[in-house]
Amino acid sequence: MLGPVMMASIVLLSWLDAALEGGRLPEWLRPLFFGRAIAPPGVAIFVWAAVVSIWSSRELATILKVNGIAASKRVTTTAAIAGLLVSCVVPTEASAVQAVAAVGTGAVLVLLLALVFHARHRSFEGAVAAAGGALLAFVYLGLMFGFVLAIRREHSVWLLLWIIVVTKACDIGAFFTGRSIGKHKLILWLSPGKTWEGLAGGVVLACVVGVLGLVLLRRSGVPGCPPAWTGLFAGVLFALTGQLGDLIASLFKRDAGLKDSSKVLPGFGGVLDVMDSPLLVAPVAYWWMTLVVGVGGATVVR
């Protein structure tokens, strides 16, 4: 029951984001968007990403603590939000050097914050590990989430929704195929439940959803929509990348002796358990969209 509700919520969020684009922002929100009176693309997506990033960072802090790292939920959350902000609030007119400098400055500030916070009790034990945990949150839950917003800034929210649906289609296909005919373990020592048969089933479903999704979007007149046949290659790419993201999250949890990041979502585990595959797909999808569609919807591949 929770799965369909989550999917419906994402569709509703996409509709809200599309409705807000180009609308007038209230006075109290304008300072967050450098004084802009008109809402930029991705306002609703940004709020969603911030909430999910905060929740995920608290789960990551728990994983780090269980693993013996003196991680603070406050520092981990601050690091994740800092990574999200520096990756999305840089003005589009800023140069590439300025954008890189902004991200680098954010990383330096997070490092200093983690070290100062850890040393506040005049203790140096575990300082390096704690700082490393903060930087992990900065990259993993900040910068990688920022690619979701980068996609939204340059493309329709419905294309962003398509990327997420294709990615999760692989998870669904892998789960049901693996349970039905799965026999050969993919990586037994890391993720005992995954099988090669499940992976194949997930890739096939992702390809089907990728093609059908683009057919639907093109018929709906979504601007900057890539050709339907490219959905086949996107399905393979997003599926394999998403499964790698799932394995990376499993690596974090297994290292701490945990099966799930939390129990907040019955039947799914934690927020991080749901977002692990889209997190890694986001940067890959951004560059795939740039290659196939271009920037701002100017189609490159026809």
N, C-alpha and C positions, 0 to 999 in steps of 0.2 A: 504493500500500500504506500509506503514511504517513497519508493522509487517514482511512481507516476506523479505524486505530489511535487517532488523535487523538480521533475521535468516540466511540469506545468508552471512552476514558479519561475524557472529560467525563461520560458516563453513569455510569461507576463512581464518579467524584468526587461526582456528585449523590446517588447512593445512599448513599455514605459520609456526606455532610453530613446527609442526612435521618436516618440511623441515629444520628449523634452528638447530634442535637438533643434536649435534655432529659436527656442522660446526665450523670454526675458527672465533673467535671474533676479531673485529678490535681493534687496540692498545688502543684507547681512551675508550673502554668499559671494558677492562680487569680489571681495578682497582675496578669496581663495583662488580666483581665476584671473588674477592680475588686473582687477577692475573692469573686466569685460561685462557688458550688460546682456549680451546674448549667450545663451548656453552653448558651450562647445560640444561636439559629439562625445558621448561616453560618460555623462554625468552620473546616470544611474548605475552604469557598470563600475565606475570608480567607487561609489558608495558600497556596492556589493563586494568589490575586490578588497576594500579596506576592512569590512566586517569579517570576511573569510580569512584574510591575512592575519588579523588579530587573533581569531579563534585558532587558526592553524599554528601560529607562533607559540601560543600557550601549550598546545599539545607537543610541539617540538621541544619546548623547555622541559616538559615532563620527561620526554624521551632522553634528553641530555642528562637530567638529574638522575634518572634510574641508572644511567650508564656511568655514574660517578663524576659527572662534570658539574661544577658549581654554577649552574645556569640560573639566571633570574628571569622570571616571566616578564617583569617590567622592562628589562634590558632587551630581551628577545623580541618582545612586541614592538618596542621603540625601533629596533634595528629593522624589523620587517616593514614597518610603516615608512621608515626613512628610505629604504630601497624602493618601495612603491612610489613615493613622492618624487624622488629624483629621476625616476624613469618616465614620469608622465607629466610633470608640471613644467618641464623645461619648454619655453616658448618655441613654437615652430620656426620662428625667424632666427633663432640662435644658431650659431655656426657649429660645425661638427666638433671643433676643438672645445668650444664652450660646453657642449653637451657631455663630452667625455670628462671634462674637468668637473662638471657638476656631479657626475656619478662617482668620480674618484674622491671628491671632497666628502661626499656622503659616507663613503667607505672609511675614510680616515676618521671622521667624527664618530662613527659607530665603534671603531677600534679604540679610540681614546675613551669614549664613554664606558665601554666594557672594562677596560683596564682600571680606570678611576673608581668605578663602582665596586669592582672586586677588591681593590686595595683600601677601601674605606675603613676596614677594621684592622689596618696595618698587617695584613697577611698577604704573602706572595704565593702560597701553595695553590696550584691549579689556575693561576692567572692566565697562562697561555691557552689552556684548554677552554676557559670561560670566554676569552676573547675570540677564539676560533668558533665557538658556538654562536656568538653574536654575529660574526661575519657570515656564518652559514645561513642564519635567518635573513640577513641582509640580501644575500644572493638568491637563496632558495625560495623564500616567501615574499621577497620584495622585488628584486629585479625581474625574476621570472614571471611574477604576477604582472609586472609592468608591461610585458610583451602583450598581454591581453588588451591592455589599454592602448598600446601602440597600434595593434590591429584595428581597434575601434576608431582611432583617430584618423586612419587612412581609408577605412572601408566601412561598408554598411554593417549595422549591428546584426543583420540577418546572416551575413557571411560569417561573422564571429560565432553566432549560434550554430551554424552548419559545422564549423570546425569542432566545436564542443560535442555536438551530437555524433559526428563521425568517430571521434575519439572514444566516447563512451559506448558506441555501438560495438567496438572491438571488445571492450570489457564484458559486455552482455553476451556477445557471440562466443567468446572464450569460455565464459562461465558455463553456459548451457551445453556447448559442444564438449567441453572437458568432462562435465558430469555424465554426459551420455556415452561417449565413446573414448574418453581419454584413458590412455594406458601408459604411454611413454613420458616419463617425467622430464620437464624442461630443465630446471635447475633444482634438484632435490634438496641440496644443502641450504638453499636460500629461500625457496618458495615451494614447499612440498605439494601444494595444491595445483600448481600450473603444469600443463602437459603440452607436448608438441601438437597434439590433435586440437586442443583448445585454442592454441595460438593460431593454427590454420583456420579454424572456424571463425575466430575473431577477425582475422584479416579479411576473410571473404565477406562477412557481414559489413565491415567497415567500407569495403569497396562498393558494395551494393548501395549502402546508404549514401556514400559519397556521390555516386553518379545520379541516383534518384533525387537527392537533395539539390544538386545543381540544376537538374531538369526543372524541378519545382520553382526554384528561385529565378531562373531565367524566364519561365512562363509568367512569373509574378512581376517581372520587370525590375528586379533588384539591380541597381546600377553597379557596374564594375564586376559583374558575375563572370567567372571564368567559364570556358566551354565545358559542357557536361562530361566529355570524355576524359578531361583532366581529373575528374573525381575518382577515377580508377587508381591513378597514381597517388593522389592525395590519400585515398583510403589505405593503401599499403604503407605510405610514409607515416601517417598519423597513427596507424595501428601499431606499427613496430616501435615508434618513438614512445607512444603511450605505455606500452608494455615495459619498455626500459625504465620509464618513470616510475611505474609500479614496483619494479624490482629494486630501484634505488631506495624508495620508501621502505621496502621490506628489509633492505640492508640496514637502514637506521634502526628499525624496530627490532630486528633479530639481534643486533649488536647490544641492545638493551634488554633482551629477553622478553619482548612484548609481541603479542600477536596483532593487536590493533593499537592505533594511536590514542584512542579513548573509546568510551561507550555512549557518546552523545547521540549517535544516530543508530538506533536499533536495526540490526541486520546488515549494517554497513561498517560499523566501527566508529571512527572519528571523522572530523572534517578533512583531515589530512589524508585519510584512506580513500576519500571520494575524489580529492583534488590531485592526487599524486600523478595520475596520467596526463590530465590537461596541463599541469604545471610545466612539464618538460616539452609537451607538444607546442605550447604557445610560442617560444622562440623559433622553433622549426617552422611552424605555420606562418609566422610573420615573414620569414625569408622566402618561403614557398610562394606566398601571396605576392611578395615584391617581384619575384622572378616571373610568375605566370600572369599576374594582373597588373603589376606596376604600382606606382604611388598615386593615391587619389582616384583609383578606379580606371586608369587608362590601360585597357587590356593589351598585354604584350603577346600572349599566345592566342591565336584565333582558330 
